[in-house]
Amino acid sequence: MVAEMKESSSNLSHTELRDFPGGSRTFELAMKFCYGINFEITISNVVAIRCAAGYLEMTEDFKEENLIARTETYLEQVAFRSLEKSVEVLCSCETLHPQDIAETARIPERCVEAIAVNACREQLVLGLSRLNRGNESAEVNRGDSPEWWIEDLSALRIDYYARVVSAMARTGLRSESIITSLMHYAQESLKGIRNCKERTKLDSGTIENEQRNVIEAIVSLFPNDKVPLSFLFGMLRVGITINVAISCRLELERRIAQQLETVSLDDLLIPVVQEGDSMYDVDTVHRILVCFLKKIKEEEEYDEDCCYENETENLIGSTCHSSLLKVGRIMDAYLAEIAPDPCLSLHKFMALIEILPDYARVMDDGLYRAIDMFLKGHPSLNEQECQSLCKFIDTQKLSQEACNHVAQNDRLPVQMVVRVLYSEQLRMKNVVSGESGDGLLLSSQKLSSGNPSGAVSPRDTYASLRRENRELKLEISRVRVRLTELEKEQILMKQGMMEKSGHGGTLLTSLSKGIGRISIFGGGPTEEKLRKANRKSRSRLERRTVRSRPESMF
C-alpha cells in the first residue's frame, strides 16, 4: 500500500485500513507478530487474528510460518478437535465485522463440520460405553450425557445453528437428539427475545422478525420422525400470533395431523388473534382435520393395494379406524367446548361436523350434546337453521339417556323430537317382538347389494367388503352399548320389585306406561299384535309379582 502511494505521489503520512477485521486491537496483535513480540493465540481471538492476517496478506510467500499458518495450525490442532471449542469459535464469527471475511477464510464452514463430527463421535462413544457397562445404572455427568452439547448450541445465531443441525443430520446424528436440540433452542431463543423486549423496549417489528426467522428455520429443520405435539402446538400458536409464512403454518398443521389421535382438548383450543372474531381458531383446526382425513384415506388405499396383491387376511384398516374413532371423540369434545361462543358462526360449526364421516362415531351422544350447547348459546337461530344443524344427528346412534333428554328438550325443532320418538318406538317394538337382530341383517344386506349388473372388479369387491366389515364392527359396538343399557334397566327393575309394596305398584304402572308408548303413532295390524303382546307380558309380570308378595300385603 505504501509503495502504491509512493508511486502516485500521495501523502505518505496517513494510510487508512478500511474494514479491518477485529479493529485496532487485532491490528496491534498483528504488529506484535511482525516485530517478534510474543502474544497468545486463544479461542476468543483466533478468528480475528486469522482474518487480519488474511487482510494483511501474511502468507508463506513472504515468511515461513507466517501469521496465517500459525492461526490455521491452532484451528486444526486445538479448536476443531473439540465440540465445545468449535462452538466458541463459531460464536466469535458472529461478532466479527465485516462477517464476509470469515466466510472467505471458510472458518464457519469448517466449524460447522467439526461440530457435527464431534457430536456424532460423542454419540458413538456413549453407545459403546453403555454396551461395555451392560446397561448398568450409573451417574450421568456432563461428558456421559448424549445431549450435553445442546446447551452450547443455544448460544449460536439462528443461521449458524441451522447450518450445524443440517450438518448433524447429514453426518448421521440420531433424530431424537436433533429434535431435543431444536426444542431447547426454540425455548431459549424465543425467551431471550422476550427478555430483550422487556429490557430495551426494542421495536416490536424487529422482535417479531427475529421470532419469525427462528420459528421458520426450526420448522424447516424438523426430521421425518414424530415431534412432540405440545411443542408443535406451541410453535403453531406463536407462529399464528406473529404471522409466520403460510408454508411454515401448513407444515406445522400437517405434522400435527399425523398424530391427531393423541391430541388433547386443550391443545386444540387455539385462541384467535384478531378481535371481533370467535374465541378459538376454528379454521386452523378444520385444516388439521382435513390433513388427518387425507392421511387416513391414503393409508387405507395403500393397505387395500397391499392386501389385494398379497391376498392377506381381511384385517386391514383396523388401526386407521381406531384412530378415526379416537379423533371423532376428540372432535365431539372440541365442538362442545366451542359451541357456547356467541361469535362462532353456524357455517363454521357445521363444517367441523360434516367433515367427519359417519363411521367416525359409534354413538352420537357427544355430537348431540355439542349441538344442544350451540343452540343454547345461539338462541337467535331460526327453525330452518336448527333443522339443518340437527340433521347431522343419527337417532339410531343415540343412547337411551340421550333420547330421553331429546324428548324433553324445547330447543330442538319438532321434527327432531318426532324422529327420536319414532326411533324409540321401533327399538321397543324390536325388543318386544324379539327382532333386535334384524338391524344387523338389514345393514348387511344393504351393504352386500352391489352393482346389479354384476360388472364389479375384484378390487371394487374387496373395497366393498372392507366397508361392510367396518359397518358391521360399528353395528356390533352399538349393540354392545344397547346391551349395557338393557342390563342396567334390568338391575333397576329387580331392585324395584324387591323393595317395599308401594314401590312395586309404581314400578308396574311405569312399566305399563312405557310399553304403551309403542302405539304412539297408532294403526295397523302390527300395532294390534304389539298391544296384545304387551297385555300378555303385563299379566305375566303381575302374576309373578302377586306370587312373590306375602299374604299380609293384601
JOPEPE-V752716 format. One line per field, one symbol per residue. phi: phi as a letter, one per 40 degrees, with the letter a starting at -180 (. if undefined). psi: psi as a letter, one per 30 degrees, with the letter a starting at -180 (. if undefined). burial: 1 if it has 24 or more other C-alpha atoms within 12 Angstrom, else 0. A space follows every 10 residues. Layout:
phi: ???
psi: ???
burial: ???
//
This chain:
phi: .cccccccfc cccabbccfc cggccccccc cccccgccab cbccbccccc ccccccfccc cbacfccccc cccccccbcc cbcccccccc ccccccbccc cccccfccdc cccccccccc cccccccccc cccggccacb bcccccbccc cccccccccc cccccccccc chcdcccccc cccccccccc cccccccccb fccccccccc cccccccccc ccccccbdcd cccccccccc ccgccdcccc ccccccccbc cbcbcccccc cccccgcccb cccccccccc cccccccccc cccccccccc fcccbcgccc cccccccccc cccccccccc cccccccccc cccccccccc bcbbcccccc cccccccbcc cccccccccc ccccccbccc cccccccbcc ccccdccccc cccccccccc cccgbccccc cccccccccc cccgcbcdcc cccccccccc cccccccccc cccccccccc cccccccccc cccccccccc cccccccccc cgggcccccc cccccccccc cccccccccc cccc
psi: eeeeeeeghl jffkkkjkhk kfaeeeeeee eeeeggkklk kleffeeeee eeeeeghilf ffkkhaeeee eeeeeefeef fkeeeeeeee effefkkkff eeeeggeeee eeeeeeeeee eeeeeeeeee eefhgkklkj aeffkfhffe eeffflleee eeeeeeeeee fgkkeeeeee eeeeeeeeee eeeeeeeeef hlkeeeeeee eeeeeeeeef fklflkkkee eeeeeeeeee egilkeeeee eeeeeeffhf fglleeefij kleklfalel ieeeeeeeee eeeeeeeeee eeeeeeeeef haligkgeee eeeeeeeeee eeeeeeefef jffkleeeee eeeffklegf kelgeeeeee eeeeeefiff kleeeeefef ffkjffgkle eeeeeefgjf flleeeeeee eeeeeeeeee eefghfffee eeeeeeffjb kffgikleee eeeeeeeeee eeeeeeeeee eeeeeeeeee eeeeeeffal eefeeeeeee eeeeeffehf fllleeeeee eeeeeeeeee eeeeeeffkl fff.
burial: 0000000000 0000000001 1100011011 0010000000 1011111111 1111110100 0000011111 1101100111 1111111111 1111010010 1110101111 1111111111 0110010000 0000000000 0000011111 1111111111 1111111110 0011101111 1111111111 0010000000 0000001101 1111111111 1110011111 1111111111 0111100111 1111111111 1110101111 1100000101 1111111111 1110110001 0011000100 0000011001 1111111111 1111111111 1001110111 1111110111 1111111111 1111100100 0000010111 1111111111 1110011000 1110011011 1111111110 0100000011 0001000100 0000000000 0111111111 1111100110 1100000000 0000001000 0001001100 1000111110 0000001001 1001000100 1000100000 0000
//
